[in-house]
């Protein structure tokens, strides 16, 4: 296989992208499948909803955010393949360790380890794609990699319930040296064990090196202070870019957090039925939307101009804002699903756009750290803040109204969507202005 890839560089490039996508899909499965086990965990350990919310939310998110910036720093200095393999092996062991958890505190500890280890993967992955894929294919490659976020989540929703159900009826409930475990613990053990060999497949891909970088400059230019100084010098683009990411993340994570509850309340749909339908959409419409976005950013097999990439961000922000507001205010279940399919088609385009712009504008030795900053803001504001903001708007603005939750979601999505649209528009204007300058005066050479 190595000889074939060496003889065919295109195959080698796509082999790297497929490997990284598969690992990130596994990370999303491990991250999201615990949501389907809330009932059994509550019953097994006698915990309440607040404790459960900490387990599935803050315990993972805080560790993920804390490790994010150091992971970016490591990705810009050391062997990115080793970093990825280490992260996959550690989080797989942590997921499997749930099978021996004798207390809720042990579950929380395992979840913290999973969150921290998974944070090691994206900065190194984006950096490898930046250096390992030709610019003529990079936008599409980054869109394919972004598909992992939807494919992994969709698989966890579609396969998680049936897997637990199959284990319950199979009678397989004992592990060597451990003894009897619950079906949900056995499911986590199996998923964790599967991840161990997958983590080592990264070494089937060669290290592409850091293009255009002298070894002596990596340590100096990869420092956080130097990177922040670079971002400040180019704040006309990176300021709007970060606001663009934050605005879209508020919508994406807010929708993921509250739409299941909204659907159950408004349309009396079972959570299992919702999970299967939503998972099917994420496995189909999501990848199609990201492939189309990558194609738009990579037209005519030449490197897309940055203004064209920003234009994709403008269109995606406008579409997601209008569609999510329409979705939460839908009057029937059929209308909801129609809008939901269109939302899934567009919702993660913003990360594809952001990663393409970073890959095109940031020196190779700093891509990992800059993407880590983007991902930390994405998680901190989107995953950490959006669900709470929606809950506060529901409580303090709409009070006891029958449709308080969907109205609160609509208000938050409209406001943050407008922020994302304005930021993308400003980013495109600044990029277009930069392109008109003489080469010596441009922000991006």
C-alpha positions in Angstrom: 0.0 0.0 0.0 2.8 2.4 0.8 4.4 1.7 -2.7 1.0 2.4 -4.4 0.6 5.7 -2.5 4.2 6.7 -3.3 3.6 6.1 -7.0 0.2 7.9 -6.9 0.4 11.2 -4.9 -3.3 11.9 -5.4 -4.1 8.5 -3.8 -1.7 9.3 -1.0 -3.4 12.7 -0.3 -6.9 11.2 -0.3 -5.7 8.3 1.8 -4.5 10.8 4.5 -7.9 12.6 4.3 -9.9 9.4 4.7 -7.8 8.2 7.6 -8.2 11.5 9.5 -11.9 11.6 8.7 -12.4 8.1 10.0 -10.6 9.0 13.3 -12.7 12.1 13.8 -15.9 10.1 13.0 -14.9 7.7 15.8 -14.3 10.7 18.1 -17.8 12.0 17.4 -19.3 8.5 18.1 -17.5 8.2 21.4 -18.5 11.8 22.3 -22.2 11.6 21.5 -23.2 8.0 22.2 -23.3 8.7 25.9 -26.4 10.9 25.4 -28.4 7.8 24.5 -27.4 6.2 27.9 -28.7 8.9 30.2 -31.6 6.7 31.5 -29.5 3.7 32.4 -26.8 5.9 34.0 -29.4 7.7 36.1 -30.9 4.5 37.2 -27.5 2.8 37.9 -26.0 5.6 40.0 -29.1 7.4 41.3 -28.1 10.8 39.9 -30.3 13.8 38.9 -30.5 15.8 35.7 -28.0 18.4 36.9 -25.4 15.8 37.5 -26.2 14.1 34.1 -25.9 17.4 32.3 -22.4 17.9 33.9 -21.4 14.4 32.7 -22.5 14.8 29.1 -21.7 18.5 28.8 -19.3 20.4 31.0 -17.1 17.5 31.9 -16.2 16.9 28.2 -16.3 20.5 27.0 -14.1 22.0 29.8 -11.4 19.3 29.3 -11.7 19.7 25.5 -11.2 23.5 25.7 -8.4 23.3 28.3 -6.4 20.9 26.1 -7.2 22.6 22.8 -4.5 25.3 22.8 -1.7 23.1 24.1 -2.7 20.6 21.4 -2.3 23.2 18.7 1.1 24.2 20.1 2.2 20.5 20.0 0.9 20.1 16.4 3.1 22.9 15.2 6.2 21.5 16.9 6.2 17.7 16.9 5.2 14.7 14.8 1.5 15.2 14.1 0.9 11.5 13.4 2.2 10.5 16.9 0.0 13.2 18.5 -3.1 11.8 16.7 -2.3 8.2 17.5 -1.7 9.0 21.2 -5.0 10.9 21.4 -7.0 8.1 19.8 -5.5 5.4 22.0 -6.0 7.4 25.2 -9.6 8.3 24.6 -10.4 4.8 23.4 -9.0 3.4 26.7 -11.0 6.0 28.6 -14.2 5.0 26.8 -13.6 1.3 27.4 -12.9 2.1 31.1 -16.5 2.9 31.6 -17.1 -0.8 31.8 -15.4 -0.9 35.1 -16.7 2.3 36.5 -18.1 1.6 40.0 -19.3 5.2 40.7 -20.6 8.2 39.0 -17.4 10.1 39.8 -15.4 7.4 37.8 -17.7 8.1 34.8 -17.0 11.8 35.1 -13.3 11.2 35.3 -13.4 9.0 32.2 -15.4 11.6 30.4 -12.8 14.3 31.3 -10.1 12.1 29.8 -12.1 11.5 26.6 -12.6 15.2 26.2 -9.0 16.1 26.7 -7.7 13.3 24.4 -10.1 14.1 21.6 -8.9 17.7 21.6 -5.5 16.4 20.5 -6.9 15.4 17.1 -8.3 18.4 15.1 -5.3 20.8 15.2 -2.9 18.1 14.1 -5.4 16.9 11.4 -5.9 20.4 10.0 -2.2 20.9 9.9 -1.6 17.6 8.1 -4.2 18.4 5.5 -2.7 21.8 5.0 0.7 20.3 4.2 -0.3 16.9 2.8 -2.9 18.0 0.2 -2.2 20.1 -2.9 -3.9 23.5 -2.9 -5.9 22.5 -6.0 -7.7 19.8 -3.8 -7.4 21.3 -0.3 -10.8 23.0 -0.1 -12.6 19.8 -1.0 -10.4 17.8 1.3 -11.2 20.1 4.2 -14.9 19.8 3.5 -14.6 16.0 3.4 -12.8 16.1 6.8 -15.5 18.3 8.2 -18.1 15.7 7.2 -16.7 13.5 10.0 -18.5 15.8 12.5 -21.9 14.9 11.0 -21.1 11.3 10.0 -19.9 10.4 13.5 -22.8 12.1 15.2 -25.3 10.5 12.8 -23.8 7.0 13.3 -24.0 7.4 17.1 -27.7 8.3 16.8 -28.6 5.6 14.3 -26.5 2.7 15.7 -26.3 3.5 19.4 -29.8 2.5 20.4 -29.8 -0.8 18.3 -26.4 -1.7 19.7 -27.5 -1.4 23.3 -30.7 -3.2 22.5 -28.8 -6.1 20.8 -26.5 -6.4 23.8 -29.5 -6.5 26.2 -31.1 -9.5 24.4 -27.8 -11.3 23.6 -27.1 -12.2 27.2 -23.5 -11.1 26.8 -23.0 -9.2 30.0 -19.6 -10.4 31.4 -16.1 -9.3 30.8 -12.9 -11.2 31.8 -11.4 -10.0 35.1 -14.4 -7.6 35.5 -17.5 -9.7 35.8 -21.0 -8.7 35.0 -21.6 -5.3 33.4 -24.7 -3.5 32.2 -25.5 -3.4 28.4 -24.6 0.3 28.2 -21.2 -0.4 29.8 -20.6 -3.3 27.4 -21.4 -1.0 24.5 -18.9 1.6 25.6 -16.3 -1.1 26.2 -16.7 -2.5 22.6 -16.6 1.0 21.1 -13.4 1.8 23.0 -11.7 -1.4 22.0 -12.5 -0.8 18.3 -10.7 2.6 18.5 -7.3 1.1 19.6 -6.2 -0.3 16.3 -7.8 2.5 14.3 -5.5 5.0 16.1 -2.4 3.3 14.6 -3.6 3.5 11.0 -2.3 7.1 10.8 1.2 5.7 10.5 0.2 4.1 7.1 0.4 7.7 5.8 3.7 9.4 5.5 4.5 12.7 7.2 4.3 15.4 4.5 6.6 17.7 6.3 5.9 21.4 6.8 5.9 23.2 3.4 7.9 26.3 3.1 9.2 26.2 6.6 12.8 26.1 7.8 13.2 23.9 10.8 15.0 26.7 12.7 11.9 28.9 12.4 9.3 26.5 13.7 9.9 26.9 17.4 10.0 30.7 17.3 7.0 31.2 15.0 4.8 28.6 16.7 4.8 30.4 20.0 1.4 31.6 21.2 2.6 35.2 21.5 3.9 35.2 17.9 0.7 33.7 16.6 -1.5 36.2 18.5 0.7 39.0 17.1 0.2 37.7 13.6 -3.6 37.5 14.1 -3.6 41.1 15.4 -1.6 42.3 12.5 -4.2 40.6 10.2 -7.2 41.5 12.3 -9.2 42.8 9.4 -9.6 39.2 8.3 -9.2 37.1 11.5 -11.5 39.4 13.6 -14.5 38.8 11.3 -13.5 35.2 10.8 -13.7 34.4 14.5 -17.0 36.3 14.8 -18.3 34.3 11.8 -17.3 31.1 13.6 -18.9 32.1 16.9 -22.2 33.2 15.3 -22.6 30.0 13.4 -21.4 27.9 16.4 -24.1 29.5 18.6 -26.8 28.3 16.1 -25.3 24.8 15.5 -24.8 23.9 19.1 -27.9 25.6 20.4 -30.0 23.7 17.9 -28.3 20.4 18.8 -28.9 21.0 22.5 -32.6 22.0 22.4 -34.2 20.8 19.2 -34.8 17.2 20.6 -36.6 18.6 23.6 -38.6 21.0 21.4 -39.7 18.3 19.0 -40.8 16.0 21.9 -42.8 18.8 23.5 -44.4 20.2 20.3 -45.0 17.1 18.2 -45.1 14.3 20.8 -42.4 12.4 19.0 -40.4 9.8 20.9 -36.7 10.6 21.5 -35.7 7.3 19.9 -37.7 8.0 16.7 -36.2 11.5 16.6 -32.7 10.2 17.0 -33.0 7.7 14.1 -34.5 10.3 11.7 -32.0 13.0 12.7 -29.1 10.5 12.4 -30.3 9.5 8.9 -30.3 13.1 7.8 -26.8 13.7 9.2 -25.5 10.7 7.3 -27.0 11.8 4.0 -27.8 15.6 3.7 -24.8 16.7 5.8 -22.1 15.1 3.6 -23.8 16.3 0.4 -23.9 19.9 1.7 -20.3 19.9 2.6 -19.2 18.3 -0.7 -21.1 21.0 -2.6 -19.5 23.7 -0.4 -16.0 22.3 -1.1 -16.8 22.1 -4.8 -17.9 25.8 -4.8 -14.7 26.8 -3.0 -12.6 24.7 -5.4 -14.1 25.4 -8.8 -12.4 24.6 -12.1 -9.7 22.6 -10.3 -7.8 25.7 -9.3 -7.2 27.2 -5.9 -10.3 29.2 -5.0 -9.8 32.9 -4.4 -10.3 33.9 -0.8 -13.2 36.2 -1.7 -15.0 33.2 -3.3 -14.5 31.2 -0.1 -15.8 34.1 2.0 -18.8 34.3 -0.4 -19.7 30.7 0.5 -19.6 31.7 4.1 -22.0 34.6 3.4 -24.5 32.4 1.6 -24.3 29.6 4.2 -24.8 32.1 7.1 -27.8 33.6 5.5 -29.3 30.2 4.7 -28.7 28.7 8.1 -30.2 31.7 9.9 -33.4 31.8 7.8 -33.8 28.0 7.9 -33.2 27.5 11.6 -35.7 30.3 12.5 -38.2 28.7 10.2 -37.5 25.2 11.6 -38.2 26.1 15.2 -41.3 28.0 14.3 -42.7 25.2 12.0 -46.3 24.4 12.7 -46.3 20.8 11.6 -43.9 17.8 11.9 -43.7 17.4 8.1 -42.7 21.1 7.8 -40.1 20.7 10.5 -38.4 17.7 8.8 -38.3 19.6 5.5 -36.6 22.6 7.1 -34.4 20.3 9.2 -33.0 18.5 6.0 -32.0 21.9 4.6 -30.4 23.0 7.9 -28.4 19.8 8.0 -27.3 20.5 4.4 -25.8 23.8 5.4 -25.1 23.8 9.1 -21.4 22.8 9.2 -20.3 24.7 6.1 -18.9 27.4 8.4 -16.1 25.1 9.7 -15.2 24.2 6.2 -15.0 27.8 5.2 -12.9 28.8 8.3 -10.4 25.9 7.8 -9.9 26.8 4.1 -9.2 30.4 4.9 -6.8 29.5 7.8 -5.0 27.0 5.5 -4.6 29.6 2.8 -3.5 32.5 5.0 -1.5 31.1 7.9 2.1 29.8 7.7 2.4 26.1 8.0 4.2 26.2 11.3 1.2 28.0 12.9 -1.8 26.3 11.4 -2.3 23.9 14.4 -2.4 26.7 16.9 -4.6 29.0 14.9 -7.1 26.2 14.3 -6.9 25.4 18.0 -8.0 29.0 18.8 -10.8 28.7 16.3 -11.9 25.4 17.8 -11.7 26.6 21.4 -13.9 29.6 20.6 -16.2 27.3 18.7 -16.6 25.0 21.8 -16.4 27.7 24.5 -19.0 30.0 23.1 -21.0 27.6 20.9 -21.2 24.4 23.0 -20.6 26.1 26.4 -22.7 29.3 26.1 -25.4 28.8 23.5 -27.7 26.3 25.3 -27.6 28.5 28.5 -28.4 31.7 26.5 -31.4 30.1 25.0 -32.6 28.9 28.4 -32.2 32.4 29.8 -34.1 34.0 27.0 -36.8 31.4 27.4 -37.2 32.1 31.1 -36.8 35.9 31.2 -38.3 37.0 27.9 -41.1 34.5 27.2 -41.8 33.2 30.7 -44.6 30.7 30.8 -45.8 31.0 27.2 -46.7 27.6 25.6 -44.1 28.1 22.9 -41.5 29.8 25.0 -38.6 27.4 24.0 -39.0 27.7 20.2 -39.5 31.4 20.4 -36.3 31.8 22.5 -34.4 29.7 20.0 -35.7 31.8 17.1 -34.6 35.0 18.8 -31.1 33.7 19.6 -30.6 32.2 16.1 -31.7 35.4 14.4 -29.3 37.5 16.4 -26.3 35.3 16.1 -27.0 34.5 12.5 -27.1 38.2 11.7 -23.7 38.5 13.5 -22.3 35.6 11.4 -23.6 37.1 8.1 -22.3 40.6 8.9 -18.9 39.1 9.9 -18.6 37.1 6.7 -19.6 40.1 4.6 -16.9 42.3 6.3 -14.4 39.5 5.9 -15.1 39.2 2.2 -14.8 43.0 1.8 -11.4 43.1 3.5 -10.1 40.1 1.5 -11.2 41.8 -1.7 -9.5 45.0 -0.7 -6.3 43.1 0.1 -6.4 41.4 -3.3 -6.4 44.8 -5.0 -3.2 46.0 -3.3 0.3 45.5 -4.7 1.8 42.2 -3.8 4.4 43.9 -1.5 1.6 45.6 0.5 -0.8 42.7 0.9 -1.6 41.2 4.2 -1.4 37.7 2.7 1.4 37.0 0.2 
